[in-house]
Every structure is written in structure tokens, then in C-alpha cells.
């Protein structure tokens, strides 16, 4: 098949409530034959949470409404009192006994996983094949693609990280699948984050995202997944809640520090207010104000705005109604125990210079999917400019000089007992496009400085560029901060990615000042500033790296 001018990507996510599904039910969520909303999708990624059950070959959704689980379900948030339930979670390490028993059986037979894969295959049809899947207890991630693209899908990798009790129990965590399609790298992250309402549980969710990126490494393992692939997608039951006390009008409804009886009264009032706001979404005269209030009280939006999680990621405002917590076997009826919330979400992030090439064209909830206490969601994306072949063979064509490096580390890396012995590497995407001829492995690096989180480096780095000017838009370099301390050798400290096309816009041979934010595991981690010069290759400059003065000046 000839390389298409665009790639259509469908991202689907749902907490399926440990309930068996059928192809008929799944078609209300995953487009049959990969076609829907006027699109014919090339790649389909499906993330599932609470996705374990004992397979019943006679099962049908029409005859099993309400069985084997009650309409309210037995998964996350099934108790009246969340604080009590959270304490029980700590003792048990997990919640859903139905799901865990099914998980134990599935670990032996693999029957549940094979059943789900078969149902998805039936929905998508013979025109698709399973590229990769990954499984962790009740969490699953599947990536399918059109069989026409099979020869052009490469670099498939997967990883996972548990964030449950002690970071061992896998009832919560994340799974990642990465692949290249016609050279464009796509990365899919599916997660199930900490449940429950309240400030400490919100903080746990933010921490879990960081832990997923820190632990589930692939590609260049000194970089997190969000910092090295062209387009990344983050999906899952993220469990961020509607918190009315985030706005001044409803601050009096905060349950923090309240006793059990007061909490119960306040949560009842919160439920009534939010369900009215949701009802107002159907009234054209009230919709705009109601929707704005729901967004202003959305924990995820608040965390994104404050850059406490997934810094630099994009997400569309949900125009659909909250997806949790609903009665099973009902089109949309909220369970009174919980404040209706947008728990299920999809976000995305692209490398610098590629953001405009990934456009979301669909973001919707699937109300006709009835067997879970969550409503599934899906998002469609169109990715432009797939031409990624870089003419990198033969002699170098250009050179990059990096000098006057200044940096400051912030965030979690500054909170450890040992101040890092900091140094930086310069790596390229695609690999081997930018090389330092003075280093055996071709990877440029500064010397390390003991106990340094802020300072200037006198190192001067000269790298050869094995790509012509017309290919620069396809290339990036990343400044990767690392710790040389023997206690945690090469611990990542943050990275910043620069598109080489930006240097091409500057007059050849002219220095330009580059200032980039450092990011680490979805959080901002300081900055790096340096002078960068792109010029024609000159063999007399080869080996110039390493001629820096043997000192560093602290600010």
C-alpha cells in the first residue's frame, strides 16, 4: 500500500466494570469495521480498566442485565463512605473480588484476555490485525491497525508500571505501547489511577501519573515516553472528580476535615447541584454557564492548569456529560453515592514542531454502552505529514555547535537527600542523525559537576549532522539531564526537546539563544539555556568537543 498522506487514529478508553461484553455491545463504543464519524481509522488503540471476568460462553447483554453485578457495580467507589473504603483498600490491596477471582483464573488460562481480543477483532473485522497488547491484572491495552499498513509498522515496544499498594499491586497503574507507522512514532498510554474524592486522593492521582512515566520506560530509557515520540496519547479511568469547592460560590461545600455525618449531608448537596448542572446541559439557555461550572470544578483541569500533572499535554473540554458513576443497564442515570464526574479522559502531546500535525476531530462518550458504571469514551485524531525518511547516510552535511550552557533543576529531583552530580547528554531523534565525533558512542555530553542543581557549564560541544537541510524538520535533539552520583547512576533529571527546523530559520552560521523548559515524568523540572549554531560541515572543527575549560561556574 502506498504511504497515505494522513493517518487516522482512534483512541478508546473504558472502565468496563469487570463485566463480560459482547461484540454487539462493543459496537456502541468501538466503531464497527473501524469506520465512524466520516473516518476510516488506520490505527485503533483500546485501553480497558477493571477488565477481568469469568467467561460465560452463553452470556448475552440482553438476558444478563443486572447480572452478575448489581446495577451500581462492585468496583471502585461502591461504598457509601469513601474514607472507610480507602482504608479497606489499604488492607486488601485491591477492591473488586469478582474481578480478582476472574483475574486469578485468567492468569492460569488466559481465557478472559483471549475472549476480549476476539470480541475486538470481531468488531473491527478482518481488515485489522493486533499489533500489540499488554496486560496487568485488570488493566489491558490493545493496539490494532489496518492489515494494509502491516509492512510499514515497525519499532513496536511495550512497558508497564504498577502504582497500587507499595507500587507492587497491579490494580492501579499504566501500560504503554509504542510503534512507528511509516516512520512516525505513536505512543499510547492507558492508565487506572487512584480512586476516591478528597485532596489526598487527588495528590495520589498526580503522583501515579509521574510514577507511570518514571517506571514504564522504552526507546531511550533516559527519557520518559512523553519526551521522545512524535505523538503520545494518554487515556484511562483517571478518576479525577468534580469538586465544587474549587470555585468561590461552593467553597462552603468542602468536606475536608468534616465529620462523617456532615460529610454525608454535604455530599448529598453536591450531588444535587451537579446533577442539576448536568441537566442544564440540555437547556440551550443554561448550557454555557453549566458547562463552564463543570469545567471550573474539574480536578483534572485544575491540575493541568497548575502544571501539577501532564505539563504541556492537550485535552479538549468534554462536551458530553460526566461518565461516572452511572447505573448499569441504564442510558444515563447517576448513582447517588458519588458526585457525577469526568473520570474517563483522553489527552495528547506531540514533539515540538509536530503539535499542529495532530488534530482531534472527535471526542465523545458512548451512552449506549450499558454494562458498566462508567460510560466509555473515544477520540479521533488526524495526523498529517508522515514523510519521516531522513537522508542520513554518508558523510555529515551540517554541524551544530552548543555552548554557554546554563541550567536550573526544579521539582522532585531537588528534594532528594543527595544533590545530583549533574551532566547533560545531547541525543537525537531519529537516532544517529546527530553525532559527536569525539565520543566513542557518538553521543555528545558535558562533564559532570558535583552537587549542582543550578549553574553554568563552560563545555563546548560540536556535533555532526547526518541529514540534509530539507530533512531537518523531521529531526530533533534532546538535552537530557542526568545524575552521575554513584548511588543512582544516570538517574534522569529532566529533558528538553528542540526541533532542528527552528535552527534552519536562523541565518546559517549565526548563533541563536535557545531557552527550553525541562520536563520530567509529566512535570516541569526547570530550564536549560544555551547558544546553538548550525553551519555547513567543516572537517577542521571535528574534535572540537572536549576543548572546554576544565571548570564550571556556580550561579
SULJOKA-V667093 format. One record per pair of residues at least 6 apart in sequence whose ideal C-beta (glycine too) atoms are under 8 Angstrom apart, sorted by sequence separation. I is the first residue (numbers start at 1). J is the second residue. D is the distance in whole Angstrom. If there is no record, write none. Layout:
i=<I:I>
j=<J:J>
d=<D:D>
This chain:
i=<31:34:35:72:79:89:94:105:106:134:135:161:162:164:179:180:195:217:219:226:244:245:280:281:295:303:304:326:327:334:369:428:436:439:449:483:484:485:506:518:519:34:78:88:105:106:121:133:134:162:164:178:179:194:217:218:225:245:255:280:283:303:326:327:350:369:413:427:435:436:467:483:517:518:77:133:145:162:164:178:217:220:245:255:258:326:327:350:367:426:435:436:449:467:482:483:517:518:79:103:121:133:163:164:178:216:219:244:245:280:281:300:304:325:326:366:435:436:482:483:503:517:518:31:34:85:102:132:133:162:163:177:178:194:214:219:245:280:281:325:348:365:366:426:432:434:447:465:482:483:517:518:132:162:163:176:177:193:194:213:245:255:304:321:365:366:409:446:481:482:516:130:131:161:176:193:213:254:255:278:322:325:348:365:366:447:480:481:515:516:117:130:131:160:161:176:213:253:277:281:325:364:409:446:481:515:516:30:130:131:160:175:176:194:324:363:364:481:515:14:129:160:174:175:193:300:325:363:364:407:446:480:514:30:117:128:129:159:160:174:175:193:253:277:278:324:325:362:363:427:445:479:498:513:514:12:78:128:158:159:174:191:253:277:324:346:362:363:407:426:444:478:479:513:514:12:128:129:158:173:174:191:322:323:324:362:425:426:478:498:513:514:76:127:128:158:173:321:322:323:324:360:361:405:425:426:444:478:479:497:512:10:75:76:113:124:127:157:158:172:250:253:274:322:323:324:360:361:425:477:478:496:511:512:10:74:75:126:127:129:156:157:171:172:191:322:323:344:360:361:424:476:477:496:511:512:74:113:120:131:156:157:172:295:359:423:424:476:496:511:74:121:155:156:189:250:358:359:423:476:477:495:496:510:10:74:75:116:120:132:134:136:155:318:358:359:402:423:438:475:476:494:495:509:50:117:131:134:154:155:358:359:423:436:437:475:493:494:495:509:10:50:116:132:134:136:153:154:244:291:357:358:422:423:436:473:475:494:508:509:113:153:189:318:357:421:422:436:437:473:493:508:509:153:242:291:294:357:421:435:436:472:473:492:506:508:10:69:152:244:421:434:435:472:503:68:152:155:163:244:315:344:421:422:434:504:8:10:139:163:315:343:344:346:354:420:421:422:434:435:472:473:494:496:503:8:9:12:16:18:137:138:149:242:315:344:345:346:419:420:433:434:472:493:494:496:8:9:10:12:13:14:15:16:17:18:20:137:138:149:205:314:315:344:346:348:419:420:422:424:433:8:9:10:11:12:13:14:15:16:18:19:20:103:136:137:139:141:143:145:174:205:313:314:400:419:432:433:498:500:7:8:9:10:12:13:14:15:16:18:20:103:139:140:141:173:174:205:313:314:332:426:465:469:7:9:11:20:25:139:141:143:145:172:176:189:313:331:448:22:24:100:136:310:312:331:426:479:481:4:22:100:174:187:201:202:335:392:20:22:99:136:173:187:202:310:331:396:414:479:21:135:176:178:281:330:390:392:413:134:175:178:202:314:329:392:405:434:96:134:174:176:187:300:323:328:329:388:402:433:94:134:185:186:189:191:193:196:278:298:320:328:332:390:434:20:133:163:167:185:186:187:188:189:191:192:193:195:197:278:298:316:319:320:321:328:409:430:481:53:132:143:163:185:186:187:188:189:190:191:192:193:194:300:318:319:320:328:408:409:430:50:53:131:184:185:186:187:189:190:191:193:197:247:327:408:429:52:54:132:141:178:184:186:188:189:191:192:193:250:316:318:326:407:428:429:481:52:54:131:163:167:274:294:325:326:407:428:429:19:50:53:141:163:176:247:324:325:326:406:428:429:479:19:52:140:161:246:247:324:406:407:427:428:18:52:54:139:161:178:246:323:324:405:406:426:427:479:17:139:242:323:404:405:426:139:161:162:244:246:323:426:427:52:138:161:243:323:405:425:426:161:242:243:320:424:425:17:18:55:160:242:243:246:278:403:424:18:55:159:198:199:242:320:403:424:425:17:54:159:197:198:240:241:402:403:423:424:53:159:240:243:275:401:402:422:423:15:52:55:158:240:401:402:422:15:51:157:400:401:402:422:423:157:174:238:278:400:401:421:422:240:271:316:399:400:420:421:399:420:421:51:271:274:275:399:400:420:159:274:398:399:271:398:418:48:268:271:396:397:429:270:271:396:397:398:418:465:94:396:397:398:413:418:93:94:395:397:398:420:422:93:267:394:397:409:465:393:420:464:46:392:407:90:94:392:89:93:95:234:391:94:390:391:400:18:93:351:413:464:234:391:392:462:18:44:242:391:413:462:18:390:413:462:462:463:411:462:18:44:226:390:409:460:461:52:389:390:409:460:52:226:388:51:226:237:387:460:43:50:51:460:49:51:459:30:34:49:458:32:33:34:48:457:458:31:32:33:47:48:26:30:32:34:47:48:458:26:30:33:34:47:48:205:458:20:21:46:244:457:458:23:27:45:46:243:456:22:26:45:46:202:206:242:455:456:21:45:46:205:241:242:455:456:23:44:45:210:242:455:456:23:43:44:209:241:242:400:452:454:455:43:44:202:209:240:444:447:454:43:206:240:241:452:42:43:206:240:400:447:449:42:205:239:424:238:240:437:438:447:43:89:237:238:437:438:439:42:237:238:413:438:236:410:412:437:438:86:236:409:411:412:436:86:235:85:235:407:412:34:234:235:411:413:83:233:234:411:412:82:233:234:410:411:82:83:86:233:234:410:411:82:232:409:410:231:232:409:77:231:232:408:76:77:82:231:407:408:18:76:230:231:353:407:230:407:229:406:407:226:228:231:353:405:406:230:352:405:406:351:405:231:404:231:403:404:47:402:403:402:402:401:45:400:401:400:400:401:399:398:399:237:398:399:43:398:399:42:397:398:399:397:401:47:49:197:396:48:49:50:197:395:399:43:45:47:49:401:47:45:352:351:352:353:1:352:1:233:351:353:3:353:406:1:231:352:1:231:76:76:7:7:7:9:11:13:15:4:3:81:81:81:80:49:50:45:47:49:47:45:186:184:228:184:210:183:222:182:183:184:223:181:182:183:222:312:182:183:220:312:180:311:313:220:311:310:311:309:311:309:308:307:307:9:11:13:15:12:13:14:9:11:13:77:228:227:73:72:72:73:223:71:72:71:80:223:70:71:79:222:69:71:78:77:220:222:77:66:65:66:72:65:72:222:224:227:223:228:222:227:224:223:222:227:226:224:224:226:224:75:224:73:73:72:65:214:213:15:19:61:213:61:211:17:210:209:210:209:210:39:50:39:37:37:15:15:14:13:13:13:11:29:28:41:28:29:28:39:26:37:39:25:36:25:25:29:31:28:30:29:21:20:10:14:19:19:17:14:16:17:16:17:15:17:14:15:16:15:14:16:14:14:13:14:12:13:12:13:12:11:10:11:10:11:10:11:9:10:8:9:8:9:8:9:7:8:6:7:6:6:5:7:6:5:4:3:3>
j=<37:40:41:78:85:95:100:111:112:140:141:167:168:170:185:186:201:223:225:232:250:251:286:287:301:309:310:332:333:340:375:434:442:445:455:489:490:491:512:524:525:41:85:95:112:113:128:140:141:169:171:185:186:201:224:225:232:252:262:287:290:310:333:334:357:376:420:434:442:443:474:490:524:525:85:141:153:170:172:186:225:228:253:263:266:334:335:358:375:434:443:444:457:475:490:491:525:526:88:112:130:142:172:173:187:225:228:253:254:289:290:309:313:334:335:375:444:445:491:492:512:526:527:41:44:95:112:142:143:172:173:187:188:204:224:229:255:290:291:335:358:375:376:436:442:444:457:475:492:493:527:528:143:173:174:187:188:204:205:224:256:266:315:332:376:377:420:457:492:493:527:142:143:173:188:205:225:266:267:290:334:337:360:377:378:459:492:493:527:528:130:143:144:173:174:189:226:266:290:294:338:377:422:459:494:528:529:44:144:145:174:189:190:208:338:377:378:495:529:29:144:175:189:190:208:315:340:378:379:422:461:495:529:46:133:144:145:175:176:190:191:209:269:293:294:340:341:378:379:443:461:495:514:529:530:29:95:145:175:176:191:208:270:294:341:363:379:380:424:443:461:495:496:530:531:30:146:147:176:191:192:209:340:341:342:380:443:444:496:516:531:532:95:146:147:177:192:340:341:342:343:379:380:424:444:445:463:497:498:516:531:30:95:96:133:144:147:177:178:192:270:273:294:342:343:344:380:381:445:497:498:516:531:532:31:95:96:147:148:150:177:178:192:193:212:343:344:365:381:382:445:497:498:517:532:533:96:135:142:153:178:179:194:317:381:445:446:498:518:533:97:144:178:179:212:273:381:382:446:499:500:518:519:533:34:98:99:140:144:156:158:160:179:342:382:383:426:447:462:499:500:518:519:533:75:142:156:159:179:180:383:384:448:461:462:500:518:519:520:534:36:76:142:158:160:162:179:180:270:317:383:384:448:449:462:499:501:520:534:535:140:180:216:345:384:448:449:463:464:500:520:535:536:181:270:319:322:385:449:463:464:500:501:520:534:536:39:98:181:273:450:463:464:501:532:98:182:185:193:274:345:374:451:452:464:534:39:41:170:194:346:374:375:377:385:451:452:453:465:466:503:504:525:527:534:40:41:44:48:50:169:170:181:274:347:376:377:378:451:452:465:466:504:525:526:528:41:42:43:45:46:47:48:49:50:51:53:170:171:182:238:347:348:377:379:381:452:453:455:457:466:42:43:44:45:46:47:48:49:50:52:53:54:137:170:171:173:175:177:179:208:239:347:348:434:453:466:467:532:534:42:43:44:45:47:48:49:50:51:53:55:138:174:175:176:208:209:240:348:349:367:461:500:504:43:45:47:56:61:175:177:179:181:208:212:225:349:367:484:59:61:137:173:347:349:368:463:516:518:42:60:138:212:225:239:240:373:430:59:61:138:175:212:226:241:349:370:435:453:518:61:175:216:218:321:370:430:432:453:175:216:219:243:355:370:433:446:475:138:176:216:218:229:342:365:370:371:430:444:475:137:177:228:229:232:234:236:239:321:341:363:371:375:433:477:64:177:207:211:229:230:231:232:233:235:236:237:239:241:322:342:360:363:364:365:372:453:474:525:98:177:188:208:230:231:232:233:234:235:236:237:238:239:345:363:364:365:373:453:454:475:96:99:177:230:231:232:233:235:236:237:239:243:293:373:454:475:99:101:179:188:225:231:233:235:236:238:239:240:297:363:365:373:454:475:476:528:100:102:179:211:215:322:342:373:374:455:476:477:68:99:102:190:212:225:296:373:374:375:455:477:478:528:69:102:190:211:296:297:374:456:457:477:478:69:103:105:190:212:229:297:374:375:456:457:477:478:530:69:191:294:375:456:457:478:192:214:215:297:299:376:479:480:106:192:215:297:377:459:479:480:216:297:298:375:479:480:73:74:111:216:298:299:302:334:459:480:75:112:216:255:256:299:377:460:481:482:75:112:217:255:256:298:299:460:461:481:482:112:218:299:302:334:460:461:481:482:75:112:115:218:300:461:462:482:76:112:218:461:462:463:483:484:219:236:300:340:462:463:483:484:303:334:379:462:463:483:484:463:484:485:116:336:339:340:464:465:485:225:340:464:465:338:465:485:116:336:339:464:465:497:339:340:465:466:467:487:534:164:466:467:468:483:488:164:165:466:468:469:491:493:165:339:466:469:481:537:466:493:537:120:466:481:165:169:467:165:169:171:310:467:171:467:468:477:96:171:429:491:542:313:470:471:541:98:124:322:471:493:542:99:471:494:543:544:545:494:545:102:128:310:474:493:544:545:137:474:475:494:545:138:312:474:138:313:324:474:547:131:138:139:548:138:140:548:120:124:139:548:123:124:125:139:548:549:123:124:125:139:140:119:123:125:127:140:141:551:120:124:127:128:141:142:299:552:115:116:141:339:552:553:119:123:141:142:339:552:119:123:142:143:299:303:339:552:553:119:143:144:303:339:340:553:554:122:143:144:309:341:554:555:123:143:144:309:341:342:500:552:554:555:144:145:303:310:341:545:548:555:145:308:342:343:554:145:146:309:343:503:550:552:146:309:343:528:343:345:542:543:552:149:195:343:344:543:544:545:149:344:345:520:545:344:518:520:545:546:195:345:518:520:521:545:196:345:196:346:518:523:146:346:347:523:525:196:346:347:524:525:196:347:348:524:525:197:198:201:348:349:525:526:198:348:525:526:348:349:526:195:349:350:526:195:196:201:350:526:527:138:196:350:351:473:527:351:528:351:528:529:349:351:354:476:528:529:354:476:529:530:476:530:357:530:358:530:531:175:530:531:531:532:532:177:532:533:533:534:535:534:534:535:374:535:536:181:536:537:181:536:537:538:537:541:188:190:338:537:190:191:192:339:537:541:186:188:190:192:544:191:190:497:497:498:499:148:499:149:381:499:501:152:502:555:151:381:502:152:383:237:239:181:182:184:186:188:190:192:182:182:260:263:264:264:236:237:233:235:237:236:235:383:383:429:386:412:386:425:386:387:388:427:386:387:388:427:517:388:389:427:519:388:519:522:431:522:522:523:522:524:523:523:523:524:231:233:235:237:235:236:237:233:235:237:325:478:478:325:325:327:328:478:327:328:328:337:480:328:329:337:480:328:330:337:337:480:482:338:328:328:329:335:329:337:490:492:495:492:497:492:497:495:495:495:519:519:519:520:522:521:373:522:372:373:373:370:521:521:324:328:370:522:371:521:328:521:521:522:522:523:361:372:362:361:362:343:344:344:344:345:346:346:366:366:380:368:369:369:380:369:380:382:369:380:370:371:376:378:376:378:378:371:371:362:366:371:372:371:369:371:372:372:373:372:374:372:373:374:374:374:376:375:376:376:377:376:377:377:378:378:378:378:379:379:380:380:381:380:381:380:381:381:382:382:383:382:383:382:383:383:384:384:386:386:386:386:386:387>
d=<8:6:7:7:4:6:6:7:4:7:8:8:6:6:7:7:7:8:7:5:4:5:4:5:6:4:6:6:5:5:6:4:6:7:7:7:7:7:5:7:6:5:7:8:7:6:7:7:5:6:5:7:6:6:7:7:6:8:8:7:8:8:6:8:7:5:6:8:4:6:8:7:6:4:7:7:6:4:5:7:7:6:5:5:7:6:6:5:6:7:8:4:7:6:5:4:8:5:8:8:7:5:5:6:5:7:5:5:4:8:6:8:7:7:7:6:8:8:7:8:7:8:6:7:6:8:6:8:7:7:5:8:8:4:7:7:8:4:6:4:6:5:5:7:7:8:8:8:6:6:6:6:5:4:7:6:5:8:5:4:8:5:7:6:7:7:7:5:7:6:7:7:5:5:7:4:6:8:7:8:8:7:7:5:7:6:7:4:6:6:6:8:6:7:6:5:6:5:5:8:4:7:7:4:5:8:8:7:6:5:7:7:8:6:7:7:6:7:5:6:7:4:6:5:5:8:7:8:8:7:7:5:7:7:7:5:7:8:7:7:8:7:6:6:8:7:8:7:5:6:8:6:6:7:6:6:7:7:7:5:4:7:6:6:5:7:6:8:7:7:5:5:5:8:7:6:6:5:6:7:8:7:4:8:8:3:6:4:7:6:6:5:6:6:7:5:7:8:5:6:4:6:5:7:7:7:5:5:7:7:7:8:6:8:8:6:6:7:7:5:8:8:8:5:6:7:7:7:5:7:7:4:5:6:7:8:5:8:8:6:7:5:7:6:6:8:4:8:5:6:7:5:5:6:7:7:6:6:6:6:7:8:6:6:7:6:5:6:5:5:7:8:7:5:7:7:6:5:5:5:7:6:7:7:7:6:7:7:7:5:5:5:6:5:8:8:7:6:8:8:7:3:6:7:5:7:6:8:7:4:5:8:4:6:8:5:8:6:7:8:8:8:8:6:6:7:6:5:5:8:6:8:6:7:7:7:8:4:6:4:7:7:8:8:5:5:6:5:6:8:7:6:8:6:8:8:7:5:7:6:8:4:4:6:7:7:8:7:6:6:5:5:5:5:6:7:5:7:8:7:6:6:7:5:7:7:5:4:7:8:7:7:7:6:8:8:7:7:6:7:7:8:4:8:4:6:7:7:6:5:8:8:6:6:4:7:7:8:4:7:7:8:5:7:6:5:5:7:7:7:8:8:8:7:6:7:5:4:6:8:7:6:8:5:4:7:7:7:8:7:6:5:5:5:5:5:4:6:4:6:6:6:8:5:4:6:6:4:5:8:8:6:5:6:7:6:7:5:8:7:5:8:8:7:7:8:7:5:5:5:7:6:8:7:8:8:8:6:7:7:5:6:8:6:7:7:8:6:5:6:6:7:7:7:8:7:5:6:4:7:7:8:6:6:6:7:7:7:6:7:6:8:3:5:8:7:7:7:5:6:5:6:7:8:8:8:7:8:5:8:7:8:5:6:6:7:6:7:7:4:7:7:8:8:5:5:7:7:7:8:6:7:4:7:5:6:7:8:8:5:8:6:8:7:7:7:7:8:5:8:8:6:7:6:6:8:8:8:7:4:7:7:8:7:7:6:7:5:5:6:6:6:7:6:7:6:4:8:8:7:5:6:4:5:5:4:5:5:5:4:5:5:6:6:7:8:4:6:7:7:7:6:7:8:5:7:8:7:7:5:8:5:7:7:7:4:7:5:7:7:7:7:7:7:7:8:7:8:8:7:5:8:6:7:6:5:7:7:5:6:5:8:8:8:5:7:7:7:8:8:6:5:4:7:6:5:7:8:6:7:5:7:5:6:4:8:6:7:6:5:5:8:7:8:7:4:6:7:5:6:5:5:8:7:8:6:5:8:7:8:7:4:7:4:7:5:7:8:5:8:8:6:6:6:8:3:6:6:6:8:8:4:5:8:8:5:5:5:8:5:6:6:5:6:8:8:6:6:6:4:7:6:8:8:5:6:6:5:8:6:7:7:7:5:7:7:8:7:6:5:4:8:6:7:4:6:6:7:6:5:7:4:7:8:7:8:8:4:8:5:7:7:6:7:7:6:6:7:8:6:8:7:8:8:6:5:4:4:7:8:5:7:6:5:6:6:6:6:8:5:8:6:8:4:6:7:8:6:4:6:8:5:8:6:7:7:6:8:7:5:7:8:8:8:7:8:8:5:7:7:6:4:7:7:8:7:8:7:6:7:6:4:7:7:6:5:8:4:7:7:6:4:5:5:7:5:7:7:8:7:7:8:8:5:5:6:7:5:5:7:4:5:7:8:4:7:8:5:7:7:8:5:6:7:5:7:8:6:6:7:5:8:6:6:8:8:8:6:8:5:7:5:7:5:4:7:5:6:5:6:7:7:7:8:5:8:8:5:8:4:6:5:7:7:7:7:6:7:7:7:6:5:8:8:6:8:8:7:8:5:7:5:6:7:5:8:7:7:5:7:8:6:6:5:6:5:6:5:7:8:6:6:7:8:4:7:8:8:4:5:7:5:7:5:5:4:7:8:7:7:6:7:7:7:6:7:6:8:6:5:5:7:7:7:6:8:4:7:7:8:5:5:7:5:7:6:7:5:5:8:8:8:6:7:6:8:7:6:6:5:7:4:7:8:7:8:5:8:7:7:6:8:5:5:7:7:5:7:7:7:7:8:5:6:8:7:5:7:8:5:7:7:7:5:6:8:7:5:8:6:7:7:7:6:4:7:5:5:6:8:7:5:4:7:8:5:7:6:7:8:6:8:7:7:5:5:7:7:7:6:8:7:8:7:5:5:7:8:7:6:4:8:6:5:7:5:8:6:5:7:6:7:7:6:4:7:6:7:8:6:6:7:7:7:6:6:5:7:8:6:7:6:8:7:8:8:5:7:8:7:7:7:6:7:4:3:4:8:8:8:6:6:7:4:4:5:7:8:7:6:7:7:8:8:8:8:8:6:8:7:6:8:7:7:7:7:7:8:5:7:8:8:8:6:8:7:5:4:6:7:8:7:6:5:7:7:7:5:8:5:8:7:8:3:8:8:7:6:6:7:8:6:8:8:6:5:6:6:5:7:8:7:6:8:5:4:4:8:6:8:8:6:7:6:7:7:8:8:7:6:6:5:7:5:6:6:8:6:8:5:7:7:8:7:8:6:5:7:8:6:5:4:7:7:7:5:7:8:5:6:8:5:8:6:7:8:7:6:5:7:7:7:4:7:8:5:4:8:7:7:5:6:8:7:4:8:6:5:6:7:8:7:7:5:8:7:7:6:8:6:5:5:5:7:4:5:5:6:8:6:8:6:8:7:6:4:8:8:7:7:6:8:8:8:5:6:7:7:7:4:5:5:6:7:7:8:8:4:6:8:8:3:7:7:7:6:7:8:5:7:6:5:8:8:5:7:7:8:7:4:7:8:6:6:7:8:6:4:6:6:8:6:7:7:7:6:7>
